[in-house]
Amino acid sequence: MTSISDGAYACDIPAERPWSHVLRKGQTLRIIDSEGQQAVDALLYCADDPAERYSSQDTLRVQGSAYIELGTRLISNKGRVMARITADSCGRHDTSAGCCSCESNAVRFGEATKYQHACRENFILELSKHGLTKRDIVSNLNFFMNVPIDASGKFTVVDGISAPGNYVEVTAEMDVLFVISNCPQVNNPCNGFNPTPIRVEIRDTPGL
Amino acid sequence: MTAQTKQEIAEANRRRYEELRAAGQELALKGLPEPTALDGAPIAADAVIHREQVPGGWYATLRLRRGEALRIVDDSGGSSVSLIGWREEDTSERVNCADTVKVQWSAAISKGRVILSDMGRVLLSLVEDTSGAHDLLVGGSTPASTLAAFGATTRNTQQNFLAAAAKIGLDVRDIPPCVTLFAPVSLDDAGRFLWNPDRKRPGDFVDLRAEMNLIIVASNCAHPLDPARPAATGPVTLIKHRAPPPGDDDLCRTASPEAARAFAFTDRLYA
């Protein structure tokens, strides 16, 4: 953790590691894909009542379309706006593919991959710091992850499209616990088969 | 690990991924069966365990033992049925839409597909399906969605799930994203959701075979993208029955290498 100026915060998250922080209403989190082609799995919980949490289906329903983009409102399971995507130099992010787990990796890629680190391991450990469990893990956001869905429903994780330094910004509309897993997946192209570090920066957002 | 070895592993992983992707996506083109006929797949009278009709706006909670199946019939052709479910012995294991679409390389499920849990196991197999038009992306109705659609908050899936969960000692934390049957949602090139009403017919049904002991909630509320005003939701019929035991050539168990592995992991619970 590094303090970069008055009240501001920055942290480099190593490859394959989790992170969490409470984002106050009006603060903006910038997530930087430092080296490019790195998927960042994220969950949001209402800081005052974590039973209220990010809901992928509510978010897509309210938006009427399938991808997370600039302007997307991140909606809770109680129908409230938790945060907005306020800047994006990458273009398109997923919220339908979920996070990788040892168990789903074993199904997708063969049983040997069960013994590889996975996002759900990160989420379980990071959430445990906040009194939350596997039960609280829902379909997450996948920043910088490219998952096109075609008209027939075909669903493919393809090569990450983010370049080194690409970023996305999320501005909180309530106090939110923001939890990240810097994705360790090496079995599909979401991380270019090479997980790398990311950086997060938090600042107050004037005018909000 | 040397850089060269790391590169070789990455290249091998990419090759495996491309092979799995090709196999998985070709399945949709050539390997999946035709939908069940509307008058097909009769259930023998002595196989029926329980039958009930759920009125529009309401929900039912059912316990299914491994090997039992649930037929869900859209009697009027105007309903959609949102579905969640938990493993009876450990309710932290539950329907996982994300893994279901990711593992099967498709956001569309139909006869021959499965609904997976978050633990790499199969909850339910779609052993019969006349429709093939189901939604895993948008989810069910909520107080806000019904207010926006009908000008007043009506009975809705989110509150049905809360009530159903509460009656078995669970709460909002246990409610995962849902599958909605008879909900013909597709995407245009820009990723916007479309509703395809010509893919709904009176009498459409699915048979869902339980692959572990389950608690299932079925909510009979209009899908949030259904444009019918007022809502066209009619009653749906639920028939719990004993499914024929799966053979070696069972459609769902042999649909793909991924499905075969998910079944192998599920069978270990009962080995």
Chai-1 contact restraints between the chains, C-beta under 6 A:
chainA,res_idxA,chainB,res_idxB,connection_type,confidence,min_distance_angstrom,max_distance_angstrom,comment,restraint_id
A,A51,B,V172,contact,1.0,0.0,6.0,A-B,restraint_1
A,A51,B,R173,contact,1.0,0.0,6.0,A-B,restraint_2
A,Q57,B,V138,contact,1.0,0.0,6.0,A-B,restraint_3
A,Q57,B,G139,contact,1.0,0.0,6.0,A-B,restraint_4
A,Q57,B,P177,contact,1.0,0.0,6.0,A-B,restraint_5
A,L60,B,L137,contact,1.0,0.0,6.0,A-B,restraint_6
A,L60,B,V138,contact,1.0,0.0,6.0,A-B,restraint_7
A,R61,B,V138,contact,1.0,0.0,6.0,A-B,restraint_8
A,R61,B,G139,contact,1.0,0.0,6.0,A-B,restraint_9
A,R61,B,P224,contact,1.0,0.0,6.0,A-B,restraint_10
A,G64,B,R192,contact,1.0,0.0,6.0,A-B,restraint_11
A,G64,B,F193,contact,1.0,0.0,6.0,A-B,restraint_12
A,S65,B,G191,contact,1.0,0.0,6.0,A-B,restraint_13
A,S65,B,R192,contact,1.0,0.0,6.0,A-B,restraint_14
A,A66,B,L187,contact,1.0,0.0,6.0,A-B,restraint_15
A,A66,B,G191,contact,1.0,0.0,6.0,A-B,restraint_16
A,Y67,B,G191,contact,1.0,0.0,6.0,A-B,restraint_17
A,G79,B,T142,contact,1.0,0.0,6.0,A-B,restraint_18
A,G79,B,A144,contact,1.0,0.0,6.0,A-B,restraint_19
A,S96,B,L137,contact,1.0,0.0,6.0,A-B,restraint_20
A,A97,B,A98,contact,1.0,0.0,6.0,A-B,restraint_21
A,A97,B,K102,contact,1.0,0.0,6.0,A-B,restraint_22
A,G98,B,A98,contact,1.0,0.0,6.0,A-B,restraint_23
A,G98,B,D99,contact,1.0,0.0,6.0,A-B,restraint_24
A,E103,B,M119,contact,1.0,0.0,6.0,A-B,restraint_25
A,E103,B,G120,contact,1.0,0.0,6.0,A-B,restraint_26
A,S104,B,D99,contact,1.0,0.0,6.0,A-B,restraint_27
A,S104,B,G120,contact,1.0,0.0,6.0,A-B,restraint_28
A,A106,B,G120,contact,1.0,0.0,6.0,A-B,restraint_29
A,V107,B,V103,contact,1.0,0.0,6.0,A-B,restraint_30
A,V107,B,G120,contact,1.0,0.0,6.0,A-B,restraint_31
A,V107,B,E258,contact,1.0,0.0,6.0,A-B,restraint_32
A,V107,B,R261,contact,1.0,0.0,6.0,A-B,restraint_33
A,V107,B,A262,contact,1.0,0.0,6.0,A-B,restraint_34
A,R108,B,V103,contact,1.0,0.0,6.0,A-B,restraint_35
A,K134,B,S92,contact,1.0,0.0,6.0,A-B,restraint_36
A,R135,B,S92,contact,1.0,0.0,6.0,A-B,restraint_37
A,R135,B,R173,contact,1.0,0.0,6.0,A-B,restraint_38
A,D136,B,R173,contact,1.0,0.0,6.0,A-B,restraint_39
A,S139,B,A98,contact,1.0,0.0,6.0,A-B,restraint_40
A,S139,B,P177,contact,1.0,0.0,6.0,A-B,restraint_41
A,I149,B,A107,contact,1.0,0.0,6.0,A-B,restraint_42
A,I149,B,L187,contact,1.0,0.0,6.0,A-B,restraint_43
A,A151,B,S186,contact,1.0,0.0,6.0,A-B,restraint_44
A,G153,B,S106,contact,1.0,0.0,6.0,A-B,restraint_45
A,G153,B,A107,contact,1.0,0.0,6.0,A-B,restraint_46
A,G153,B,A108,contact,1.0,0.0,6.0,A-B,restraint_47
A,K154,B,Q25,contact,1.0,0.0,6.0,A-B,restraint_48
A,K154,B,S106,contact,1.0,0.0,6.0,A-B,restraint_49
A,F155,B,V101,contact,1.0,0.0,6.0,A-B,restraint_50
A,F155,B,W105,contact,1.0,0.0,6.0,A-B,restraint_51
A,F155,B,S106,contact,1.0,0.0,6.0,A-B,restraint_52
A,F155,B,A107,contact,1.0,0.0,6.0,A-B,restraint_53
A,V186,B,N13,contact,1.0,0.0,6.0,A-B,restraint_54
A,N187,B,N13,contact,1.0,0.0,6.0,A-B,restraint_55
A,N188,B,Y17,contact,1.0,0.0,6.0,A-B,restraint_56
A,F193,B,A10,contact,1.0,0.0,6.0,A-B,restraint_57
A,F193,B,N13,contact,1.0,0.0,6.0,A-B,restraint_58
A,F193,B,R14,contact,1.0,0.0,6.0,A-B,restraint_59
